[in-house]
């Protein structure tokens, strides 16, 4: 796979390229926005999908088959040295759907749901629109690392029914250490707080090692669930499908009742199922090459800023394909900077304020794209910054 190849995504009903105006008010912008990549999927996935399409019949399908579950079991064993029980595996239409269902199952309207800020913006929406209360604990930035304020975290656990975590953490790219995860579990256990762990970025790790949260705890394992998918790793979100790892049989039964009987969503997109099976069985090598490329892109961003736009800086994250760019030294508001980026720089970059108050002086710059596009985006940022300095 040549990740330098530029693929024109326009005209494909693509959220990132075809619907820029929805978020930024203008169409002709270079986008670094929604967290998908501009890369083509591994060739093995394309071939498997073409073979299935040639069949020509697309009736209702099943996810509960050995090929699907075996592929997930193998992936966890090979990538995370973790032997899961295949009975834990449940299908979900999307990760955020499964998060929403477990919020409904494990809390009541008005209950507190704890998150760490800055946070994935979908968390704010799924909590609020399920009539739960958002409880925020701010991460503390120390040098080039973010840390949990565990005193504040514990106080917030006292008034929360669920801790909704992101592992690795979007948008900052933090990969939680074993010690941090063990402390999180210990505090949640103390206050009987259920843990929903969104681990969709689990394979995009540069520093440290991703540890599935279920791997660390035997006694409290029934009070935790992992919600994840292959789609972020292999750039297949529009094919549909995610999955859950749930160890408690009562919770599995209740979730499946909702999925199948209440909401009639248990028949998956067969193309999404085939993509997951193929990716996990045949495409580990592709992920290894992807990580080298996206890490080099982030390193390039860091060096470019140091040389050309010293008012801005970013650290190399542990994971995720985002450069989390700090523009606080520029001494302008997020709104002013966004206006310059859009009107002058002609780039669409997610403002950090999207992810909570703690992110308001940052940009989340998606580097899951060709180096050529990264270079064009950085030039747009440079032009925008110069316009602000020359006012």
C-alpha positions in Angstrom: 0.0 0.0 0.0 1.3 3.4 -1.0 -0.1 5.8 1.6 1.2 8.7 -0.4 -1.3 8.0 -3.2 -3.9 10.8 -3.3 -7.4 9.5 -3.7 -10.1 12.0 -4.8 -13.1 11.3 -2.5 -15.3 14.1 -3.7 -18.6 13.0 -5.3 -18.8 9.9 -3.1 -21.3 11.3 -0.5 -18.3 11.6 1.7 -18.8 13.5 5.0 -15.3 14.9 5.2 -15.1 16.1 1.6 -18.6 16.5 0.2 -20.3 18.1 3.2 -17.7 20.6 4.5 -20.3 23.4 4.3 -22.4 21.7 7.0 -19.8 22.5 9.7 -17.7 25.3 8.3 -20.1 27.3 6.2 -18.1 27.1 3.0 -17.5 24.4 0.4 -14.1 25.0 -1.1 -11.9 24.1 1.9 -9.3 21.5 2.4 -10.7 19.3 5.2 -9.0 17.7 8.2 -12.1 17.1 10.1 -14.1 13.9 10.9 -12.0 11.0 12.1 -11.8 8.8 9.0 -8.9 8.5 6.7 -8.3 9.3 3.0 -6.5 5.9 2.5 -7.9 3.1 0.5 -8.6 -0.1 2.5 -6.3 -3.1 2.2 -6.5 -4.9 -1.1 -7.7 -8.1 0.7 -10.8 -6.3 1.9 -11.6 -4.9 -1.5 -11.3 -8.3 -3.1 -13.5 -10.0 -0.5 -16.2 -7.3 -0.9 -16.1 -7.7 -4.7 -16.5 -11.4 -4.5 -19.5 -11.1 -2.2 -21.0 -8.4 -4.5 -20.6 -10.7 -7.5 -23.0 -13.1 -5.8 -25.7 -10.6 -6.4 -28.1 -11.6 -3.6 -28.2 -9.4 -0.5 -30.9 -10.8 1.8 -30.9 -10.6 5.6 -27.7 -11.7 7.2 -26.4 -12.9 10.6 -23.5 -11.7 12.7 -23.6 -14.6 15.1 -21.4 -17.0 13.2 -18.0 -18.6 13.9 -16.1 -16.8 11.2 -17.0 -13.3 12.6 -16.4 -14.3 16.2 -13.2 -16.3 15.5 -11.7 -13.3 13.7 -12.3 -11.0 16.7 -10.9 -13.7 19.1 -7.8 -14.0 16.9 -7.2 -10.3 16.7 -7.3 -9.8 20.5 -4.9 -12.8 21.0 -2.5 -11.6 18.3 -2.5 -7.9 18.9 -3.2 -7.6 22.7 -2.1 -11.0 24.0 -5.6 -11.4 25.4 -7.7 -14.5 25.2 -11.4 -13.4 25.1 -14.4 -15.6 25.4 -16.3 -15.7 22.1 -19.6 -15.7 24.1 -18.8 -12.1 25.1 -19.0 -10.9 21.5 -22.2 -9.0 20.4 -22.9 -7.1 17.2 -23.7 -3.4 17.2 -24.7 -1.1 14.3 -22.1 1.4 15.6 -19.9 2.0 18.6 -21.9 5.0 19.7 -25.1 3.0 19.4 -23.8 0.4 21.8 -22.6 3.2 24.2 -26.2 4.6 24.1 -27.8 1.2 24.9 -25.5 0.6 27.9 -26.2 4.1 29.2 -29.9 3.2 29.0 -29.4 -0.2 30.6 -27.1 0.9 33.4 -28.6 4.2 34.5 -31.8 6.2 34.9 -32.8 9.6 33.5 -31.1 12.3 35.4 -28.2 10.1 36.5 -24.6 11.4 36.2 -22.4 10.0 33.5 -18.7 10.8 34.1 -16.3 11.7 31.2 -12.8 13.0 31.0 -12.4 16.4 29.2 -11.4 17.3 26.5 -13.7 14.5 25.2 -15.0 13.1 22.0 -17.9 15.3 21.1 -20.2 12.4 20.5 -20.1 11.7 24.2 -21.7 15.0 25.1 -24.5 14.3 22.7 -25.2 10.7 23.6 -25.4 11.6 27.3 -27.5 14.7 27.0 -29.9 13.2 24.5 -30.5 10.2 26.7 -31.5 12.7 29.5 -28.5 12.0 31.7 -26.3 14.5 33.4 -22.8 15.2 32.0 -20.2 15.0 34.8 -16.9 16.3 33.7 -13.4 15.7 35.1 -10.7 17.8 33.4 -7.5 16.1 32.4 -4.4 17.9 33.5 -1.7 18.7 30.9 1.8 18.3 32.3 4.6 19.0 29.8 3.8 16.7 26.8 1.4 14.4 28.7 -2.1 14.5 30.0 -2.9 13.0 33.4 -6.1 12.3 35.3 -6.8 14.4 38.4 -7.6 11.3 40.5 -8.8 13.3 43.5 -11.3 15.1 41.3 -12.1 11.8 39.4 -13.0 10.1 42.7 -15.2 12.9 43.9 -17.0 12.8 40.6 -17.5 9.1 40.8 -19.4 9.6 44.0 -22.2 11.3 41.9 -22.0 9.2 38.8 -23.6 5.9 37.8 -21.3 5.3 34.7 -17.8 6.3 33.7 -17.7 6.6 29.9 -14.1 6.4 28.9 -12.2 6.6 25.6 -9.2 4.3 25.3 -7.1 5.5 23.6 -8.4 8.9 24.3 -9.8 11.0 21.5 -8.9 13.9 20.8 -5.6 14.0 22.7 -4.3 10.6 21.6 -3.6 9.4 25.2 -2.9 5.7 25.7 -3.7 4.8 29.3 -1.0 2.9 31.2 -1.7 -0.2 33.2 -1.3 1.8 36.4 -3.8 4.4 35.3 -6.3 1.8 34.2 -6.0 -0.1 37.4 -6.5 3.0 39.5 -9.6 3.9 37.3 -11.1 0.5 37.9 -10.3 0.6 41.7 -12.1 3.9 42.2 -15.1 2.9 40.0 -15.3 -0.4 42.0 -15.3 1.5 45.3 -18.3 3.6 44.2 -20.0 0.9 42.1 -19.6 2.9 38.9 -20.2 0.9 35.7 -17.5 1.4 33.0 -18.2 1.8 29.3 -15.0 1.8 27.4 -15.0 3.1 23.8 -11.9 1.4 22.4 -12.5 2.1 18.7 -9.0 3.7 18.4 -7.3 0.6 20.1 -5.1 -0.3 17.1 -3.8 3.2 16.4 -1.0 3.3 19.0 2.6 4.6 18.7 3.8 4.8 22.3 3.0 2.4 25.1 0.6 -0.5 24.5 -3.1 -0.5 24.4 -4.6 -2.7 27.1 -8.2 -3.8 26.8 -9.8 -2.8 30.1 -11.4 -6.2 30.6 -7.9 -7.7 30.7 -7.1 -6.1 34.0 -9.8 -7.1 36.4 -11.5 -10.4 37.2 -13.7 -9.4 40.2 -15.2 -6.3 38.6 -15.3 -7.5 35.0 -19.1 -7.9 34.9 -19.3 -4.1 35.6 -17.4 -3.2 32.4 -18.1 -3.4 28.7 -15.9 -2.7 25.7 -17.5 -1.0 22.7 -15.3 -1.1 19.6 -15.0 -1.8 15.8 -12.5 -2.6 13.1 -13.8 0.4 11.1 -11.6 3.1 12.6 -8.5 1.0 12.0 -9.2 -0.1 8.5 -11.2 3.0 7.3 -14.5 1.1 6.7 -17.1 3.1 8.8 -19.5 3.5 5.9 -19.8 -0.3 5.5 -21.4 -0.4 8.9 -21.0 -2.6 12.0 -19.2 -2.6 15.3 -19.1 -5.0 18.3 -19.2 -5.3 22.0 -17.3 -7.4 24.5 -19.7 -8.0 27.4 -18.9 -10.6 30.1 -22.2 -10.6 32.0 -24.8 -13.0 30.4 -27.8 -11.0 31.9 -26.5 -7.8 30.2 -25.9 -9.7 27.0 -29.5 -11.0 27.0 -30.9 -7.6 27.8 -28.8 -5.9 25.1 -29.8 -8.5 22.5 -33.5 -8.1 23.4 -33.2 -4.4 22.7 -31.2 -4.8 19.5 -33.5 -7.5 18.0 -36.9 -7.2 19.5 -37.2 -3.5 20.5 -35.2 -1.8 17.7 -35.0 -4.5 15.0 -31.4 -3.8 14.2 -29.8 -7.3 14.6 -29.4 -8.1 10.9 -26.1 -6.5 10.0 -24.7 -5.2 6.7 -23.0 -8.3 5.3 -20.3 -6.1 3.7 -19.4 -4.7 7.1 -19.2 -8.3 8.5 -17.0 -9.5 5.7 -14.8 -6.4 6.0 -14.2 -7.1 9.7 -13.5 -10.8 9.1 -11.1 -10.1 6.3 -9.3 -7.3 8.1 -8.7 -9.2 11.3 -7.7 -12.4 9.6 -5.4 -11.0 6.8 -4.5 -7.4 7.3 -2.4 -7.0 10.4 0.6 -6.1 8.2 -1.4 -3.1 6.8 -2.0 -1.7 10.2 1.7 -1.9 11.0 2.5 0.1 7.9 -0.3 2.6 8.6 1.1 3.4 12.0 4.5 4.1 10.6 3.0 6.5 8.1 0.6 8.4 10.4 3.3 8.8 13.1 5.6 10.3 10.5 2.9 12.7 9.5 2.5 13.9 13.1 6.2 14.2 13.5 6.3 16.3 10.3 3.5 18.5 11.7 5.5 19.0 14.9 8.8 19.9 13.0 6.9 22.2 10.6 5.3 24.2 13.4 8.6 24.5 15.3 10.3 25.9 12.1 7.6 27.9 10.4 4.8 28.7 13.0 6.5 28.8 16.4 3.4 30.3 18.0 1.8 26.8 17.5 3.0 23.5 18.8 2.0 19.9 19.2 3.4 16.9 21.0 3.7 13.4 19.6 0.7 11.5 21.0 0.7 7.9 22.2 -2.0 7.0 19.7 -4.8 8.1 17.3 -4.1 9.9 14.0 -4.6 13.4 15.2 -2.1 16.2 15.8 -3.4 18.1 18.8 -2.2 21.6 18.1 -1.8 24.2 20.9 -2.3 27.8 19.6 -2.6 29.5 23.0 0.6 31.5 22.3 -1.1 33.1 19.3 -3.2 35.1 21.7 -6.4 35.0 19.7 -9.8 33.4 20.4 -10.9 30.1 18.9 -13.5 31.9 17.0 -11.0 34.4 15.5 -8.6 31.6 14.6 -11.4 29.6 12.9 -12.4 32.6 10.9 -8.9 33.1 9.6 -8.4 29.4 8.9 -11.6 29.2 6.9 -11.6 32.6 5.1 -7.8 33.1 4.6 -6.1 29.7 5.0 -9.0 27.8 3.2 -8.7 24.9 5.5 -11.3 23.1 7.6 -9.9 21.9 10.9 -11.9 20.9 13.9 -11.7 23.5 16.7 -10.6 22.1 20.0 -13.6 23.7 21.7 -15.7 21.0 20.0 -14.3 18.7 22.6 -15.1 20.8 25.6 -13.9 23.9 27.3 -10.5 22.3 28.0 -9.8 22.1 24.3 -10.7 25.7 23.3 -7.0 26.7 22.6 -6.3 23.6 20.4 -7.0 22.3 16.9 -7.6 18.6 16.1 -5.7 18.1 12.9 -6.4 14.8 11.2 -3.3 13.3 9.6 -4.9 10.2 8.3 -4.1 11.3 4.8 -1.3 11.7 2.3 1.8 13.8 3.2 0.9 16.1 0.3 -2.4 17.0 1.9 -0.7 17.5 5.3 1.7 19.9 3.7 -1.1 21.8 2.0 -3.0 22.0 5.3 0.0 23.3 7.2 0.6 26.0 4.5 -3.1 27.0 5.0 -2.5 27.3 8.8 0.6 29.4 8.2 -1.2 31.8 5.9 -4.0 32.1 8.4 -1.6 32.8 11.3 0.3 35.4 9.3 -2.9 37.2 8.5 -3.7 37.4 12.2 -0.2 38.7 13.1 -0.4 41.4 10.3 -3.7 42.8 11.4 
